[in-house]
Amino acid sequence: MIPLRDDNPTEITPVVTVITIVMCVLVFLYEVSLPSQTNQAFVYMYGAIPAVVFGHVQLPPELMSLPAYGTLFSSMFLHGGWMHLIGNMLYLWIFGNNIEDVMGHAKFIVFYLTCGVIAALSHAAIDPESTIPMVGASGAISGVLGAYLLLYPRARVLVFIPIGFFSQMIHVPAVVVLGLWFLMQLISGGMSVGHEGGGVAFFAHIGGFIAGMVLIGLFKHPHVPFFNAPHASSRRPDRW
């Protein structure tokens, strides 16, 4: 299932969500503009490398542009390809605006970055001597998804289901979309244990998702209940 939008309008303009998307896109455009060798150096400079973060190895001096802990933040704005970027930004746009809505702009920044750091450390802890850089916003976005699941499980999400000639778009409760997504991360993460290589950081997704579920109670406005009904929309329904 590919989510396209939800039916849960916001009461504020999601400024931080929009700025984060713009920053990720601009950084990626800069990445792809670099020659291959320079691009690789850029990823090693600003990606989070588990062995460097935990102090097992050090980067060459010419690649040490940030302290190791700084790369836990910078890595959230790098991506490994167009599909990686588009998928992450789609999820952030659909679900991030509502989470920003229930905590405000400033708290959302802290929440997003905190989830991203916890996600990166969760993945790094699985193989702390790995020298493969971690890049991508998916860990932080996973925190957003975990928070959304606890706040708006009944919100309807329009999803595209590609099944050959029978592809269709249907509305599905958020609990189904996000629950299945998390289940896939658990299964894929379990299957990836013991395998080396620069694949998908499933444990970053798992760690970020759990972090979002744990932290949302501290960051949301007190009057916002858990398992809330989606906001009513005064807009006319879209036609499909």
Protein Blocks (a to p, Z undefined) as FASTA:
>chain_A
ZZfbdcbdcfbdcfklmmmmmmmmmmmmmmmmpcfklmmmmmmmmmccfklmnopaccdf
klmmbcfklmmmmmmmgcfbfklmmmmmmmmmmmmmmmmmmnojklmmmmmmmmmmmmmm
mmmmmmmmbcbdcedjklmmmmmmmmmmmmmmmbccdddddehjlgccddddfklmmmmm
mmmmmmmmmmmgopacjdddfklmmmmmmmmmmmmmmmmcfklcghiacdddfbdcddZZ
